[in-house]
Amino acid sequence: MGNLIYLKNVVTLQLDENKCNGCGTCLEVCPHAVFKMNSSHAVIQNRDACMECGACSRNCPFGAISVEANVGCAAAVINSLLGREGGACSCSIEPGNNGNAGKGGCCC
């Protein structure tokens, strides 16, 4: 299928290389080969290929990776279609809120 690119520069993915010990779990669970290994730890090789599924952050045993799953690309597309400014959604969906705006749910 090739290298998928969603929207440029909207991904929330962050890697703290100081916390990474080079175990390679992120490389194993990432469906789009966003990460690669250097001599001692993982690095982000293709941030824009990240679909923000959250597999890397949920499986990193050292807490070196953070990503806001279900925001970023999809939210940027929705906001763009609605004529809103900004590249990413600033709201969040919390369990039990049923997506209600104003109660911690998604405003999209």
N, CA, C and O atoms as a GROMACS GRO file, in nm:
protein
  432
    1MET      N    1   0.082  -0.119   0.000
    1MET     CA    2   0.000   0.000   0.000
    1MET      C    3   0.086   0.125   0.000
    1MET      O    4   0.036   0.235  -0.026
    2GLY      N    5   0.213   0.112   0.028
    2GLY     CA    6   0.303   0.227   0.028
    2GLY      C    7   0.301   0.302   0.159
    2GLY      O    8   0.234   0.261   0.254
    3ASN      N    9   0.374   0.412   0.163
    3ASN     CA   10   0.379   0.494   0.283
    3ASN      C   11   0.261   0.588   0.286
    3ASN      O   12   0.246   0.672   0.197
    4LEU      N   13   0.177   0.575   0.386
    4LEU     CA   14   0.061   0.661   0.400
    4LEU      C   15   0.101   0.790   0.468
    4LEU      O   16   0.174   0.789   0.567
    5ILE      N   17   0.054   0.900   0.416
    5ILE     CA   18   0.074   1.032   0.477
    5ILE      C   19  -0.064   1.092   0.496
    5ILE      O   20  -0.144   1.094   0.403
    6TYR      N   21  -0.091   1.140   0.613
    6TYR     CA   22  -0.221   1.198   0.642
    6TYR      C   23  -0.213   1.347   0.620
    6TYR      O   24  -0.214   1.390   0.504
    7LEU      N   25  -0.204   1.427   0.719
    7LEU     CA   26  -0.186   1.570   0.705
    7LEU      C   27  -0.052   1.608   0.766
    7LEU      O   28  -0.013   1.552   0.869
    8LYS      N   29   0.016   1.699   0.705
    8LYS     CA   30   0.149   1.737   0.754
    8LYS      C   31   0.140   1.826   0.878
    8LYS      O   32   0.055   1.914   0.888
    9ASN      N   33   0.230   1.798   0.970
    9ASN     CA   34   0.252   1.881   1.089
    9ASN      C   35   0.131   1.896   1.181
    9ASN      O   36   0.114   2.003   1.240
   10VAL      N   37   0.048   1.793   1.196
   10VAL     CA   38  -0.064   1.801   1.290
   10VAL      C   39  -0.061   1.688   1.393
   10VAL      O   40  -0.147   1.684   1.481
   11VAL      N   41   0.034   1.599   1.383
   11VAL     CA   42   0.040   1.483   1.472
   11VAL      C   43   0.086   1.524   1.611
   11VAL      O   44   0.176   1.608   1.626
   12THR      N   45   0.025   1.466   1.714
   12THR     CA   46   0.058   1.499   1.853
   12THR      C   47   0.168   1.411   1.910
   12THR      O   48   0.203   1.424   2.027
   13LEU      N   49   0.224   1.323   1.831
   13LEU     CA   50   0.326   1.227   1.874
   13LEU      C   51   0.451   1.295   1.928
   13LEU      O   52   0.505   1.386   1.865
   14GLN      N   53   0.496   1.251   2.047
   14GLN     CA   54   0.619   1.301   2.108
   14GLN      C   55   0.699   1.183   2.161
   14GLN      O   56   0.642   1.088   2.215
   15LEU      N   57   0.830   1.189   2.146
   15LEU     CA   58   0.920   1.085   2.198
   15LEU      C   59   1.026   1.151   2.285
   15LEU      O   60   1.097   1.241   2.239
   16ASP      N   61   1.036   1.108   2.409
   16ASP     CA   62   1.138   1.156   2.500
   16ASP      C   63   1.256   1.059   2.492
   16ASP      O   64   1.254   0.953   2.556
   17GLU      N   65   1.356   1.094   2.415
   17GLU     CA   66   1.470   1.005   2.393
   17GLU      C   67   1.548   0.978   2.521
   17GLU      O   68   1.619   0.878   2.529
   18ASN      N   69   1.536   1.064   2.621
   18ASN     CA   70   1.603   1.041   2.749
   18ASN      C   71   1.539   0.927   2.828
   18ASN      O   72   1.606   0.862   2.908
   19LYS      N   73   1.410   0.903   2.807
   19LYS     CA   74   1.341   0.793   2.876
   19LYS      C   75   1.351   0.661   2.799
   19LYS      O   76   1.335   0.554   2.858
   20CYS      N   77   1.376   0.669   2.670
   20CYS     CA   78   1.380   0.549   2.585
   20CYS      C   79   1.504   0.467   2.615
   20CYS      O   80   1.614   0.521   2.624
   21ASN      N   81   1.486   0.333   2.630
   21ASN     CA   82   1.603   0.248   2.655
   21ASN      C   83   1.638   0.163   2.533
   21ASN      O   84   1.730   0.081   2.538
   22GLY      N   85   1.564   0.182   2.422
   22GLY     CA   86   1.596   0.109   2.300
   22GLY      C   87   1.538  -0.031   2.293
   22GLY      O   88   1.593  -0.116   2.222
   23CYS      N   89   1.429  -0.058   2.364
   23CYS     CA   90   1.372  -0.193   2.365
   23CYS      C   91   1.310  -0.231   2.230
   23CYS      O   92   1.303  -0.349   2.197
   24GLY      N   93   1.266  -0.133   2.153
   24GLY     CA   94   1.211  -0.159   2.020
   24GLY      C   95   1.064  -0.194   2.017
   24GLY      O   96   1.012  -0.229   1.911
   25THR      N   97   0.995  -0.187   2.130
   25THR     CA   98   0.853  -0.219   2.132
   25THR      C   99   0.773  -0.129   2.038
   25THR      O  100   0.681  -0.176   1.971
   26CYS      N  101   0.807  -0.003   2.033
   26CYS     CA  102   0.734   0.091   1.946
   26CYS      C  103   0.746   0.052   1.799
   26CYS      O  104   0.651   0.068   1.723
   27LEU      N  105   0.862   0.001   1.759
   27LEU     CA  106   0.879  -0.045   1.622
   27LEU      C  107   0.791  -0.165   1.592
   27LEU      O  108   0.738  -0.179   1.481
   28GLU      N  109   0.774  -0.251   1.690
   28GLU     CA  110   0.692  -0.371   1.672
   28GLU      C  111   0.544  -0.340   1.661
   28GLU      O  112   0.474  -0.403   1.582
   29VAL      N  113   0.493  -0.244   1.738
   29VAL     CA  114   0.349  -0.220   1.743
   29VAL      C  115   0.301  -0.112   1.647
   29VAL      O  116   0.181  -0.103   1.620
   30CYS      N  117   0.390  -0.031   1.595
   30CYS     CA  118   0.350   0.078   1.505
   30CYS      C  119   0.313   0.022   1.368
   30CYS      O  120   0.397  -0.040   1.302
   31PRO      N  121   0.188   0.044   1.323
   31PRO     CA  122   0.147  -0.010   1.193
   31PRO      C  123   0.202   0.064   1.073
   31PRO      O  124   0.188   0.017   0.960
   32HIS      N  125   0.263   0.180   1.094
   32HIS     CA  126   0.311   0.260   0.981
   32HIS      C  127   0.459   0.294   0.986
   32HIS      O  128   0.502   0.389   0.921
   33ALA      N  129   0.537   0.218   1.058
   33ALA     CA  130   0.683   0.235   1.062
   33ALA      C  131   0.724   0.380   1.088
   33ALA      O  132   0.809   0.435   1.018
   34VAL      N  133   0.662   0.440   1.188
   34VAL     CA  134   0.693   0.578   1.224
   34VAL      C  135   0.830   0.587   1.292
   34VAL      O  136   0.899   0.689   1.280
   35PHE      N  137   0.869   0.481   1.362
   35PHE     CA  138   0.993   0.482   1.440
   35PHE      C  139   1.103   0.402   1.371
   35PHE      O  140   1.077   0.315   1.288
   36LYS      N  141   1.227   0.434   1.407
   36LYS     CA  142   1.342   0.352   1.370
   36LYS      C  143   1.437   0.355   1.488
   36LYS      O  144   1.424   0.439   1.577
   37MET      N  145   1.532   0.263   1.488
   37MET     CA  146   1.630   0.259   1.596
   37MET      C  147   1.759   0.325   1.551
   37MET      O  148   1.803   0.306   1.437
   38ASN      N  149   1.820   0.401   1.640
   38ASN     CA  150   1.957   0.444   1.617
   38ASN      C  151   2.044   0.355   1.703
   38ASN      O  152   2.000   0.246   1.740
   39SER      N  153   2.161   0.394   1.736
   39SER     CA  154   2.252   0.305   1.810
   39SER      C  155   2.205   0.271   1.951
   39SER      O  156   2.241   0.166   2.004
   40SER      N  157   2.125   0.359   2.014
   40SER     CA  158   2.088   0.332   2.153
   40SER      C  159   1.940   0.348   2.186
   40SER      O  160   1.897   0.302   2.293
   41HIS      N  161   1.862   0.409   2.101
   41HIS     CA  162   1.721   0.429   2.131
   41HIS      C  163   1.640   0.453   2.003
   41HIS      O  164   1.695   0.468   1.894
   42ALA      N  165   1.510   0.455   2.020
   42ALA     CA  166   1.420   0.481   1.907
   42ALA      C  167   1.421   0.630   1.873
   42ALA      O  168   1.444   0.715   1.958
   43VAL      N  169   1.394   0.658   1.747
   43VAL     CA  170   1.376   0.795   1.699
   43VAL      C  171   1.255   0.795   1.605
   43VAL      O  172   1.219   0.692   1.548
   44ILE      N  173   1.195   0.911   1.591
   44ILE     CA  174   1.083   0.924   1.499
   44ILE      C  175   1.140   0.949   1.360
   44ILE      O  176   1.210   1.048   1.337
   45GLN      N  177   1.110   0.858   1.267
   45GLN     CA  178   1.163   0.873   1.132
   45GLN      C  179   1.061   0.936   1.038
   45GLN      O  180   1.099   0.999   0.939
   46ASN      N  181   0.931   0.921   1.066
   46ASN     CA  182   0.829   0.974   0.977
   46ASN      C  183   0.705   1.013   1.057
   46ASN      O  184   0.606   0.939   1.060
   47ARG      N  185   0.712   1.128   1.122
   47ARG     CA  186   0.604   1.176   1.208
   47ARG      C  187   0.471   1.186   1.133
   47ARG      O  188   0.367   1.151   1.188
   48ASP      N  189   0.473   1.232   1.009
   48ASP     CA  190   0.350   1.252   0.934
   48ASP      C  191   0.281   1.123   0.894
   48ASP      O  192   0.166   1.126   0.850
   49ALA      N  193   0.347   1.009   0.908
   49ALA     CA  194   0.283   0.880   0.880
   49ALA      C  195   0.204   0.828   1.000
   49ALA      O  196   0.130   0.731   0.987
   50CYS      N  197   0.218   0.893   1.114
   50CYS     CA  198   0.148   0.851   1.236
   50CYS      C  199  -0.002   0.873   1.221
   50CYS      O  200  -0.046   0.982   1.184
   51MET      N  201  -0.080   0.768   1.252
   51MET     CA  202  -0.225   0.781   1.247
   51MET      C  203  -0.284   0.800   1.386
   51MET      O  204  -0.406   0.797   1.404
   52GLU      N  205  -0.199   0.819   1.485
   52GLU     CA  206  -0.237   0.847   1.623
   52GLU      C  207  -0.326   0.739   1.683
   52GLU      O  208  -0.423   0.769   1.752
   53CYS      N  209  -0.292   0.613   1.656
   53CYS     CA  210  -0.370   0.502   1.712
   53CYS      C  211  -0.339   0.483   1.861
   53CYS      O  212  -0.422   0.430   1.934
   54GLY      N  213  -0.221   0.526   1.905
   54GLY     CA  214  -0.183   0.517   2.045
   54GLY      C  215  -0.115   0.387   2.086
   54GLY      O  216  -0.081   0.370   2.202
   55ALA      N  217  -0.094   0.296   1.991
   55ALA     CA  218  -0.032   0.168   2.024
   55ALA      C  219   0.107   0.186   2.083
   55ALA      O  220   0.144   0.115   2.176
   56CYS      N  221   0.184   0.279   2.030
   56CYS     CA  222   0.320   0.300   2.079
   56CYS      C  223   0.322   0.349   2.223
   56CYS      O  224   0.397   0.297   2.306
   57SER      N  225   0.238   0.448   2.254
   57SER     CA  226   0.239   0.503   2.390
   57SER      C  227   0.181   0.404   2.491
   57SER      O  228   0.228   0.398   2.605
   58ARG      N  229   0.080   0.328   2.452
   58ARG     CA  230   0.022   0.230   2.543
   58ARG      C  231   0.117   0.115   2.572
   58ARG      O  232   0.109   0.054   2.679
   59ASN      N  233   0.206   0.085   2.480
   59ASN     CA  234   0.294  -0.030   2.496
   59ASN      C  235   0.437   0.005   2.537
   59ASN      O  236   0.516  -0.085   2.564
   60CYS      N  237   0.472   0.132   2.542
   60CYS     CA  238   0.608   0.171   2.582
   60CYS      C  239   0.625   0.147   2.732
   60CYS      O  240   0.559   0.213   2.813
   61PRO      N  241   0.712   0.054   2.770
   61PRO     CA  242   0.728   0.023   2.912
   61PRO      C  243   0.798   0.132   2.993
   61PRO      O  244   0.803   0.125   3.116
   62PHE      N  245   0.852   0.234   2.925
   62PHE     CA  246   0.927   0.338   2.995
   62PHE      C  247   0.860   0.475   2.990
   62PHE      O  248   0.915   0.573   3.040
   63GLY      N  249   0.741   0.482   2.931
   63GLY     CA  250   0.669   0.609   2.924
   63GLY      C  251   0.739   0.713   2.840
   63GLY      O  252   0.726   0.833   2.865
   64ALA      N  253   0.814   0.668   2.740
   64ALA     CA  254   0.891   0.760   2.657
   64ALA      C  255   0.810   0.822   2.544
   64ALA      O  256   0.853   0.919   2.481
   65ILE      N  257   0.692   0.766   2.518
   65ILE     CA  258   0.613   0.812   2.404
   65ILE      C  259   0.479   0.864   2.451
   65ILE      O  260   0.413   0.803   2.536
   66SER      N  261   0.438   0.976   2.395
   66SER     CA  262   0.304   1.028   2.422
   66SER      C  263   0.240   1.065   2.289
   66SER      O  264   0.305   1.116   2.198
   67VAL      N  265   0.111   1.038   2.280
   67VAL     CA  266   0.032   1.076   2.162
   67VAL      C  267  -0.113   1.084   2.207
   67VAL      O  268  -0.160   1.000   2.285
   68GLU      N  269  -0.183   1.183   2.159
   68GLU     CA  270  -0.324   1.195   2.190
   68GLU      C  271  -0.399   1.118   2.084
   68GLU      O  272  -0.425   1.168   1.974
   69ALA      N  273  -0.435   0.995   2.117
   69ALA     CA  274  -0.505   0.910   2.022
   69ALA      C  275  -0.638   0.973   1.984
   69ALA      O  276  -0.707   1.031   2.068
   70ASN      N  277  -0.673   0.961   1.857
   70ASN     CA  278  -0.800   1.007   1.801
   70ASN      C  279  -0.812   1.159   1.788
   70ASN      O  280  -0.924   1.211   1.778
   71VAL      N  281  -0.703   1.229   1.787
   71VAL     CA  282  -0.704   1.372   1.755
   71VAL      C  283  -0.602   1.394   1.645
   71VAL      O  284  -0.549   1.298   1.590
   72GLY      N  285  -0.576   1.517   1.613
   72GLY     CA  286  -0.474   1.544   1.512
   72GLY      C  287  -0.532   1.537   1.372
   72GLY      O  288  -0.611   1.624   1.334
   73CYS      N  289  -0.494   1.437   1.296
   73CYS     CA  290  -0.533   1.428   1.155
   73CYS      C  291  -0.683   1.431   1.134
   73CYS      O  292  -0.734   1.515   1.059
   74ALA      N  293  -0.754   1.341   1.199
   74ALA     CA  294  -0.899   1.336   1.180
   74ALA      C  295  -0.964   1.466   1.225
   74ALA      O  296  -1.051   1.519   1.157
   75ALA      N  297  -0.921   1.516   1.339
   75ALA     CA  298  -0.978   1.640   1.389
   75ALA      C  299  -0.945   1.758   1.298
   75ALA      O  300  -1.028   1.846   1.279
   76ALA      N  301  -0.825   1.759   1.242
   76ALA     CA  302  -0.788   1.867   1.151
   76ALA      C  303  -0.874   1.866   1.026
   76ALA      O  304  -0.913   1.972   0.976
   77VAL      N  305  -0.905   1.748   0.975
   77VAL     CA  306  -0.992   1.737   0.857
   77VAL      C  307  -1.131   1.790   0.891
   77VAL      O  308  -1.188   1.868   0.815
   78ILE      N  309  -1.185   1.746   1.004
   78ILE     CA  310  -1.318   1.791   1.045
   78ILE      C  311  -1.320   1.942   1.064
   78ILE      O  312  -1.410   2.010   1.014
   79ASN      N  313  -1.221   1.995   1.135
   79ASN     CA  314  -1.215   2.139   1.158
   79ASN      C  315  -1.204   2.216   1.028
   79ASN      O  316  -1.265   2.322   1.012
   80SER      N  317  -1.126   2.165   0.936
   80SER     CA  318  -1.111   2.230   0.806
   80SER      C  319  -1.244   2.232   0.731
   80SER      O  320  -1.281   2.335   0.674
   81LEU      N  321  -1.316   2.120   0.731
   81LEU     CA  322  -1.445   2.113   0.663
   81LEU      C  323  -1.548   2.206   0.726
   81LEU      O  324  -1.638   2.256   0.659
   82LEU      N  325  -1.534   2.228   0.858
   82LEU     CA  326  -1.625   2.318   0.929
   82LEU      C  327  -1.580   2.463   0.924
   82LEU      O  328  -1.646   2.551   0.979
   83GLY      N  329  -1.467   2.488   0.857
   83GLY     CA  330  -1.417   2.625   0.844
   83GLY      C  331  -1.350   2.678   0.968
   83GLY      O  332  -1.335   2.800   0.983
   84ARG      N  333  -1.308   2.590   1.058
   84ARG     CA  334  -1.241   2.632   1.181
   84ARG      C  335  -1.092   2.653   1.157
   84ARG      O  336  -1.034   2.594   1.067
   85GLU      N  337  -1.033   2.738   1.240
   85GLU     CA  338  -0.889   2.762   1.235
   85GLU      C  339  -0.815   2.656   1.313
   85GLU      O  340  -0.874   2.591   1.400
   86GLY      N  341  -0.689   2.636   1.284
   86GLY     CA  342  -0.604   2.546   1.362
   86GLY      C  343  -0.595   2.409   1.301
   86GLY      O  344  -0.685   2.364   1.230
   87GLY      N  345  -0.483   2.341   1.329
   87GLY     CA  346  -0.456   2.212   1.269
   87GLY      C  347  -0.500   2.094   1.351
   87GLY      O  348  -0.500   1.982   1.300
   88ALA      N  349  -0.537   2.112   1.477
   88ALA     CA  350  -0.573   1.997   1.560
   88ALA      C  351  -0.686   2.034   1.655
   88ALA      O  352  -0.704   2.151   1.689
   89CYS      N  353  -0.758   1.936   1.695
   89CYS     CA  354  -0.870   1.954   1.786
   89CYS      C  355  -0.817   1.982   1.926
   89CYS      O  356  -0.720   1.920   1.970
   90SER      N  357  -0.880   2.072   1.996
   90SER     CA  358  -0.836   2.104   2.131
   90SER      C  359  -0.925   2.040   2.237
   90SER      O  360  -0.909   2.068   2.356
   91CYS      N  361  -1.018   1.957   2.195
   91CYS     CA  362  -1.107   1.892   2.290
   91CYS      C  363  -1.066   1.747   2.309
   91CYS      O  364  -0.982   1.695   2.236
   92SER      N  365  -1.126   1.683   2.408
   92SER     CA  366  -1.093   1.544   2.433
   92SER      C  367  -1.220   1.467   2.465
   92SER      O  368  -1.319   1.523   2.511
   93ILE      N  369  -1.214   1.338   2.440
   93ILE     CA  370  -1.326   1.251   2.473
   93ILE      C  371  -1.285   1.170   2.595
   93ILE      O  372  -1.185   1.098   2.592
   94GLU      N  373  -1.361   1.183   2.701
   94GLU     CA  374  -1.331   1.110   2.823
   94GLU      C  375  -1.436   1.002   2.842
   94GLU      O  376  -1.552   1.022   2.808
   95PRO      N  377  -1.395   0.887   2.895
   95PRO     CA  378  -1.490   0.779   2.917
   95PRO      C  379  -1.610   0.824   2.999
   95PRO      O  380  -1.596   0.895   3.098
   96GLY      N  381  -1.729   0.782   2.956
   96GLY     CA  382  -1.850   0.813   3.030
   96GLY      C  383  -1.916   0.944   2.992
   96GLY      O  384  -2.024   0.974   3.042
   97ASN      N  385  -1.854   1.023   2.902
   97ASN     CA  386  -1.913   1.151   2.866
   97ASN      C  387  -2.002   1.144   2.744
   97ASN      O  388  -2.074   1.239   2.714
   98ASN      N  389  -1.999   1.032   2.673
   98ASN     CA  390  -2.079   1.015   2.553
   98ASN      C  391  -2.058   1.124   2.450
   98ASN      O  392  -2.147   1.154   2.372
   99GLY      N  393  -1.940   1.184   2.451
   99GLY     CA  394  -1.906   1.284   2.350
   99GLY      C  395  -1.981   1.415   2.364
   99GLY      O  396  -1.999   1.484   2.264
  100ASN      N  397  -2.026   1.452   2.482
  100ASN     CA  398  -2.102   1.574   2.501
  100ASN      C  399  -2.010   1.695   2.514
  100ASN      O  400  -1.925   1.699   2.603
  101ALA      N  401  -2.027   1.791   2.426
  101ALA     CA  402  -1.948   1.913   2.432
  101ALA      C  403  -1.978   1.986   2.561
  101ALA      O  404  -2.091   1.983   2.610
  102GLY      N  405  -1.878   2.050   2.616
  102GLY     CA  406  -1.896   2.126   2.739
  102GLY      C  407  -1.883   2.042   2.864
  102GLY      O  408  -1.881   2.095   2.975
  103LYS      N  409  -1.875   1.911   2.849
  103LYS     CA  410  -1.861   1.822   2.964
  103LYS      C  411  -1.736   1.736   2.950
  103LYS      O  412  -1.733   1.622   2.996
  104GLY      N  413  -1.633   1.791   2.884
  104GLY     CA  414  -1.511   1.716   2.862
  104GLY      C  415  -1.517   1.630   2.736
  104GLY      O  416  -1.422   1.560   2.703
  105GLY      N  417  -1.631   1.636   2.666
  105GLY     CA  418  -1.646   1.558   2.543
  105GLY      C  419  -1.596   1.634   2.424
  105GLY      O  420  -1.552   1.749   2.435
  106CYS      N  421  -1.603   1.572   2.311
  106CYS     CA  422  -1.552   1.634   2.189
  106CYS      C  423  -1.645   1.743   2.141
  106CYS      O  424  -1.767   1.726   2.141
  107CYS      N  425  -1.587   1.854   2.100
  107CYS     CA  426  -1.666   1.966   2.053
  107CYS      C  427  -1.687   1.961   1.903
  107CYS      O  428  -1.755   2.047   1.847
  108CYS      N  429  -1.631   1.862   1.836
  108CYS     CA  430  -1.638   1.855   1.690
  108CYS      C  431  -1.773   1.807   1.645
  108CYS      O  432  -1.797   1.795   1.525
   0.00000   0.00000   0.00000
